[in-house]
């Protein structure tokens, strides 16, 4: 005989994790906007520069594009994680327990 127990979580627990992912998604969006702005600036500089090596400029833009793509992949992964937390089975009564935030290095300099 086998028994499979589905783990359930309180609304407070799930909400805490979703909020932390929302913070992450906000930071990812800021990074994406920053990279997009740098690409616009680079394109404007390329258009007006007479001395800039075009090969260098293309490599710089390609690196920014690759960074933007990597950021996009992270955003998709974070959104999937958020959806996963939202889909977790819930306890019928929320015990009010909130997990410790997932530790990560600070980006503050």
C-alpha positions, 0 to 999 in steps of 0.5 A, a space after each residue: 500500500 502506498 500513500 502520497 501526501 501532498 504538502 500544503 502551505 499557509 497563505 502567509 508562507 506562500 505570500 512571503 515567497 511571492 513577494 520576494 520573487 516580485 522584488 526580484 522581478 522588479 530588479 530584473 526589470 530595472 536591469 533590462 531597462 538599464 541595458 536597453 538605455 545603454 544600447 540606445 545611447 550606444 546606437 546614438 554615439 555610433 551614428 554621430 561618431 567619425 572615429 569609433 571603430 565600427 567593429 568594436 561598436 558592433 561587438 559592444 552592442 552584441 555584448 549588450 544584446 547578449 546581456 539583455 537576452 540573459 536578463 530575459 531568460 532570468 525574468 522568465 525563470 523568476 516568473 515560472 517560480 512565482 507561478 509555481 508558488 502561486 500553484 502550491 496546495 494551501 492549508 485550509 487554515 493559515 497558521 501565519 508562519 512566514 519563512 525566512 527570506 532566501 538569503 542572497 548577496 546584496 547588490 548595494 555597493 
